[in-house]
Amino acid sequence: MIYETSTLAIAVFVAFVTAVLILSFWLGSRAKSAGGYFAAHGQVGWFVNGIAFAGDYLSAASFLGICGMIAFFGYDGFLYSIGFLAGWIVALFVIAEPIKRMGKYTLADALNARFQSRGLKLVAAIATLVISLFYLIPQMVGAGALVKPLLGLPHWAGVAMVGAAVTVIVATAGMVSTTWVQFIKGTLLVAVCTVVVALLLERGFSLPTKPIPSDAIQTLQVTPSGTLVHGQPLSKENQLDSRLRAEFGTGFGSIASLPDGARSTGPLGPLAYFKVFAASTVTTWKKSTDPNGVTTWSPVERTGADLLLPGASPTFKGVRDDRLVAKLDFLSLMLALFLGTASLPHILIRYYTVKDAASARKSTVVGIGAIGAFYVLTLYLGIGAMTSGALDPTDSNMTAPLFAKTFGDGLFAVISAIAFTTVLGTVSGLILAGAGAVAHDLLRDVFRMNLDDRGQVRAAKIASVALGIGAVGLGILFEKLNVSFLVGWAFNVAASANLPALVMLLFWRRTTKEGIIAAMSVGLLASLAWVLASADTLEKVLGYSAADAATMALVPFSQPAIVTVPLGFLTLVVVSLCTQSTTRKKPHAAL
C-alpha cells in the first residue's frame, strides 16, 4: 500500500522537474562569463538571495532526514534542526560581511586574498571538493529514496535521475539558474509544509481500530534476502503494511492511548497538539539485527512526554548516558552542526551573488527567518507521521512524503515533487562549488592554465559533469543510511577544515599563509581519518556488528569536531608564529 504509484503523483513530478530544466535553459543565456556563471554577476537581490539561502540549506537532510528522525525517535531529530539553525548565527555575525568583501567567486578567493599563494589555493580547492562530495552523499541518498514510492523505480534510478538533471542545471546556467531554482524551492517548501501542518492540526489524534498485540513482532522479521522469517516472500514492506492496516486499522506508527480514555481528539491548536501528545502513549518501532542478519521491528509503547525529551535515539544517546565518551560524542556533533554552516563551500559562495556586504547581512537574516520557520514545521510533520500510521520502518528518509500521502495522492505528489526539487537545488549548489574549485582555483590559479572567462566556464561545466557522475556512485553506495546522520559527518569535516582558517584570517593579523595551509590540511585529514576509524563507519558503512565495530574502532567516539576543530586552531597559531619572519620578508611569495 505504501509504495503504490499514482498517475497524479507522476504527472506533478514530471511537471516540476520539466519546469526546473526549462528555467535553467532560459537563464543559461545570462551566464556566459565567469562572473555570471559563478556569482550571477553579483546582482541577486538580498531578499531573493535570503530565500535562496533557505532553499540551498533546506536539503534532503533537513526535509527527509530530520522528519524521519523525529518520527522514529521523537525530539532527538529536532536537535539537528537546532544545531543547523544555530550555525547561522556564526554566519551572520562572523562570516557574512567579511567573506563578501574578501572574495570573488570561491572560498579559496577569500582565504587567499592577502597572500596570493598557489599552495593555499590548492589546499582550499581540495577541501572544497572533499566537503562538497561528503555533503552530496545524503542528497543523492534522499533522491533515491523519493523515486521509490513516487515512480515505482529502484533507488539507483532516482540517484541517476538527480545526477542527470543537476548536471544539466549546472552545465547550462550556473549560479543564475541555481539561485532561482533554490528561491522557488525554498518558497514552495515552507508554504506546502505549512498547509500539511494545518491539515494535521485539523485532524488531531485518533486511535487505531484495535491495539497492535505484542506478538506482532513475528510478522516483522526480515532476512537480508528480503523474505519473512515466518511468512511469504516480502516485497519491501508493502505486505506487512497492508496486514497491519487490515487487522488493526493502521500502518506503522500509531497512538496507543489518549488522555481521559478518548478515542480521538478532533481539531487541535498548535500548542494543544503537543500537550495532548505529551499525555498520550505512542506505539513506536524498535529495530534490532541478530548475528545472522535477521532484522526485527518490534512494537514498543512509550509516553509522548518521553518522546519529547532528548536522548532516545542512538545518535543522541549521550544526553542520557552517564559515560563521558557518550557525552563527548553528543557535544562534538552539536559543535559540528553549530560551526559547520559557516564553513560549507556552497553556502559561502552564495554571498558573492549580492552586490555588497550590507546585502549579504540582510540576506542572511531573511534566510534565518525562513529556515527557522521550516524547522518548527518539521517537528509537527515528524510527530504527525509517528502517530498516523505512515511510517516505513525500513527507510526513515521517506517519512515526510508518506505522511503527506495520508491526506491524499495530490498532496503526496506535490510534497514528493518539491522534495525532489529540494535535492536538485542543493546538489546543484554543491556541484557548482566543486566546479568552481576545479576551474577557477585549480586549473587557472594553481596549474596556471591560460583560461579566459569563457574557458573557465567551459572547464567548470566539464567538471560539473564529472562531479555529477561521482555523486551518483556515492548515492548508490550509501543507500541505507539516514541522510541527517550523513550530513553530520559533512558538517564535522567542513568545520574542521575551513572554520579555523576563516576565523583566524578575519580576526588575527599574525595569521600567515603557512598557518592557513597547515590548519586546513590538518583539520581535513584529521576529521576524515577520525570518521573512517569510528565505530559508526565500521557498523553502518562497512557492515560490522555493533559489538565488533565497538571493539575494532580506533577512536573512542564517532563525531570528531570537538577534537579536530581545536586542533585546527592550534595548528594555525603555532605554524603562523613560526613563520612570521618569512611572511614579513616575502608577503606575496607563492608556495
Summary of the structure (lengths in Angstrom):
residues: 591
radius of gyration: 24.0
end to end distance: 61.4
largest distance: 80.7
contacts: 2343
relative contact order: 0.19
helix: 72%
strand: 6%
